[in-house]
Amino acid sequence: MSNDVVIADLSFKHNLKKHNIVFGLIEKIAEKVKQIPNYENIRLEIELILTVANIVENYVSKGNKKKVDKKQLVIDALSKVFTYNEDEKKLVGSLIDFLHNNNKIKRQAYITLAKNFVLGYIKAK
């Protein structure tokens, strides 16, 4: 006789689904950023913020039925990797606004996005 508790696979709905999507995406972005050599040195680089904003833009579905705040999601994802103070968070927020207002954040084919992300940092080396 076993005392193991078995929980069937859960499918999340409503706010739990949104929560699961948001925090899953934050974790994945944080893992990707940490793969960049010397990533600590680029904590406020506009190119990094643009890349993360593009990932969020392309991952969060068009129409955004769950009302995910994309700007906050970018800040949260970067905050997972870097310990930003309040001024740095405001700076990241204003950089996101700048990129958005100048139409730099775009939906792309995922494969193009991933390729550009990797190539951008290989070239920078």
C-alpha positions as CSV (number, residue, x, y, z in Angstrom):
1,M,0.0,0.0,0.0
2,S,1.4,3.4,-1.0
3,N,0.8,6.8,0.4
4,D,1.6,8.5,-2.9
5,V,-1.0,11.0,-3.9
6,V,-1.7,11.0,-7.6
7,I,-3.2,14.1,-9.2
8,A,-4.6,13.9,-12.7
9,D,-3.4,16.4,-15.3
10,L,-5.2,19.7,-14.6
11,S,-6.4,22.0,-17.3
12,F,-6.5,25.5,-16.0
13,K,-9.4,27.8,-16.8
14,H,-10.1,31.6,-16.5
15,N,-7.7,33.4,-14.2
16,L,-5.7,30.3,-13.4
17,K,-5.1,29.9,-17.2
18,K,-3.9,33.5,-17.5
19,H,-1.7,33.1,-14.4
20,N,-0.2,29.9,-15.8
21,I,0.5,31.5,-19.2
22,V,2.0,34.7,-17.8
23,F,4.3,33.0,-15.3
24,G,5.3,30.2,-17.7
25,L,6.3,32.9,-20.3
26,I,8.3,34.8,-17.6
27,E,10.2,31.7,-16.7
28,K,11.0,30.9,-20.4
29,I,12.2,34.4,-21.2
30,A,14.4,34.5,-18.0
31,E,16.0,31.2,-19.1
32,K,16.7,32.5,-22.6
33,V,18.2,35.8,-21.3
34,K,20.5,33.8,-19.0
35,Q,21.9,31.9,-22.0
36,I,23.4,35.1,-23.4
37,P,27.1,35.3,-22.5
38,N,27.7,38.1,-19.9
39,Y,24.0,38.8,-19.8
40,E,24.5,40.9,-16.6
41,N,26.2,43.6,-18.7
42,I,23.1,44.2,-20.9
43,R,20.5,44.7,-18.2
44,L,19.3,48.0,-19.6
45,E,20.2,47.6,-23.3
46,I,17.4,48.7,-25.6
47,E,18.1,45.7,-27.9
48,L,17.4,43.3,-25.1
49,I,14.2,45.1,-24.1
50,L,13.1,45.1,-27.7
51,T,13.8,41.4,-28.1
52,V,11.8,40.6,-24.9
53,A,9.0,42.9,-26.0
54,N,8.9,41.2,-29.4
55,I,8.8,37.7,-27.8
56,V,5.9,38.9,-25.6
57,E,4.1,40.5,-28.5
58,N,4.4,37.3,-30.6
59,Y,3.5,34.9,-27.8
60,V,0.5,36.7,-26.3
61,S,-2.3,36.0,-28.7
62,K,-3.7,38.7,-30.9
63,G,-6.9,40.0,-29.4
64,N,-5.4,39.2,-25.9
65,K,-8.7,37.8,-24.5
66,K,-7.1,37.3,-21.1
67,K,-6.2,41.0,-20.8
68,V,-2.5,40.3,-20.2
69,D,-0.6,43.6,-19.7
70,K,2.2,43.1,-22.2
71,K,4.3,46.0,-20.9
72,Q,4.2,44.7,-17.3
73,L,4.9,41.2,-18.6
74,V,8.2,42.4,-20.2
75,I,9.2,44.3,-17.0
76,D,8.3,41.2,-14.9
77,A,10.3,38.9,-17.2
78,L,13.4,41.1,-17.1
79,S,13.0,41.6,-13.3
80,K,13.1,37.9,-12.9
81,V,16.7,38.0,-14.3
82,F,17.9,41.3,-13.1
83,T,17.3,43.0,-9.7
84,Y,16.0,46.3,-10.9
85,N,15.4,49.2,-8.6
86,E,12.3,51.3,-9.0
87,D,14.1,53.9,-11.2
88,E,15.4,51.1,-13.5
89,K,11.9,49.6,-13.8
90,K,10.6,53.1,-14.8
91,L,13.4,53.4,-17.4
92,V,12.5,49.9,-18.8
93,G,8.9,51.0,-18.9
94,S,9.7,54.2,-20.8
95,L,12.0,52.3,-23.2
96,I,9.0,50.0,-23.9
97,D,6.8,53.0,-24.5
98,F,9.4,54.5,-26.9
99,L,9.7,51.2,-28.8
100,H,5.9,50.8,-29.0
101,N,5.3,54.5,-30.1
102,N,7.9,54.1,-32.8
103,N,6.4,50.9,-34.1
104,K,9.5,48.8,-33.3
105,I,7.6,46.1,-31.5
106,K,6.2,43.8,-34.2
107,R,4.6,40.5,-34.7
108,Q,6.9,38.1,-36.6
109,A,7.1,34.5,-37.5
110,Y,8.4,32.7,-34.4
111,I,11.3,31.1,-36.3
112,T,12.5,34.5,-37.5
113,L,12.2,35.9,-34.0
114,A,14.2,33.0,-32.5
115,K,16.9,33.2,-35.3
116,N,17.3,37.0,-34.9
117,F,17.6,36.6,-31.1
118,V,20.4,34.0,-31.3
119,L,22.2,35.7,-34.2
120,G,22.1,39.1,-32.6
121,Y,24.1,37.9,-29.6
122,I,26.5,35.8,-31.6
123,K,27.4,38.8,-33.7
124,A,27.8,40.9,-30.6
125,K,30.4,38.6,-29.3
